[in-house]
């Protein structure tokens, strides 16, 4: 969706994010997908926000669903989704290598 940045935190919903992750994976066929956190330092374990807890839960459930559904048979179950990564360092050369 296209929404104002100020509304992003209130729009984060674990079920909608899970659906997005699964759809994104299906559409792209990417083997490994990095998911960024919303807050600086990916929330610092709740110090800077707790939205990342919903992101983490959606990532865990997406990985569980993909592995359970037989994706492992295709070599795609090595935890397709990773994160939430710290947004301000996610695109550094070292992180991009991984």
C-alpha positions as CSV (number, residue, x, y, z in Angstrom):
1,X,0.0,0.0,0.0
2,X,1.0,3.6,-0.4
3,X,0.5,5.4,2.9
4,X,2.1,8.3,4.6
5,X,5.2,7.4,6.5
6,X,3.7,8.6,9.7
7,X,1.0,5.9,9.5
8,X,3.4,3.0,8.9
9,X,3.8,1.9,12.6
10,X,0.1,1.7,13.1
11,X,-0.4,-0.3,9.9
12,X,2.1,-3.0,10.8
13,X,0.1,-6.2,11.4
14,X,1.6,-9.7,11.8
15,X,-1.0,-11.4,9.6
16,X,-0.8,-8.9,6.8
17,X,3.0,-9.0,6.9
18,X,3.0,-12.8,6.8
19,X,0.7,-12.8,3.7
20,X,3.0,-10.2,2.1
21,X,6.2,-12.2,2.8
22,X,4.7,-15.4,1.5
23,X,3.4,-13.7,-1.6
24,X,6.7,-11.9,-2.2
25,X,8.6,-15.1,-1.9
26,X,6.2,-16.9,-4.3
27,X,6.3,-14.1,-6.9
28,X,10.1,-13.5,-6.8
29,X,11.3,-17.1,-6.2
30,X,14.2,-15.6,-4.2
31,X,15.9,-18.2,-2.1
32,X,16.9,-15.7,0.7
33,X,15.1,-12.5,1.5
34,X,16.3,-10.0,4.1
35,X,13.6,-8.1,5.9
36,X,14.4,-4.8,7.4
37,X,13.2,-3.5,10.8
38,X,11.2,-0.3,11.0
39,X,13.1,1.5,13.8
40,X,16.8,2.5,14.1
41,X,18.8,-0.5,15.3
42,X,15.7,-2.6,14.6
43,X,14.1,-1.4,17.7
44,X,16.9,-2.3,20.1
45,X,14.8,-5.0,21.7
46,X,11.9,-2.6,22.5
47,X,14.0,0.5,23.5
48,X,13.2,2.3,20.2
49,X,9.8,0.7,19.5
50,X,8.3,-2.8,19.5
51,X,7.1,-3.1,15.9
52,X,10.0,-5.4,15.2
53,X,8.4,-8.0,17.4
54,X,5.5,-8.3,14.9
55,X,8.1,-8.4,12.0
56,X,10.0,-11.2,13.8
57,X,6.8,-13.2,14.4
58,X,5.8,-12.9,10.8
59,X,9.3,-14.0,9.6
60,X,9.2,-17.0,11.9
61,X,5.8,-18.1,10.8
62,X,6.7,-17.6,7.1
63,X,9.8,-19.7,7.5
64,X,7.8,-22.4,9.3
65,X,5.1,-22.5,6.7
66,X,7.6,-22.7,3.8
67,X,9.6,-25.4,5.4
68,X,6.5,-27.4,6.4
69,X,5.0,-27.1,2.9
70,X,7.8,-29.1,1.3
71,X,10.0,-26.2,0.3
72,X,12.9,-28.1,1.9
73,X,12.6,-30.6,-1.0
74,X,13.6,-27.8,-3.3
75,X,16.5,-26.6,-1.3
76,X,14.6,-23.5,-0.3
77,X,14.2,-24.1,3.4
78,X,17.4,-22.8,4.7
79,X,15.4,-20.0,6.4
80,X,14.3,-18.1,3.3
81,X,13.6,-15.0,5.4
82,X,16.1,-13.3,7.7
83,X,15.6,-10.3,10.0
84,X,14.5,-7.9,10.9
85,X,17.9,-6.4,10.0
86,X,19.0,-3.0,11.2
87,X,18.0,-0.6,8.4
88,X,20.9,1.8,8.6
89,X,23.5,-1.0,8.1
90,X,21.6,-3.4,5.8
91,X,23.1,-2.1,2.6
92,X,26.7,-1.9,3.7
93,X,29.2,-4.0,1.6
94,X,29.6,-6.6,4.3
95,X,25.9,-7.1,4.8
96,X,25.3,-7.3,1.0
97,X,27.8,-10.1,0.8
98,X,25.6,-12.2,3.1
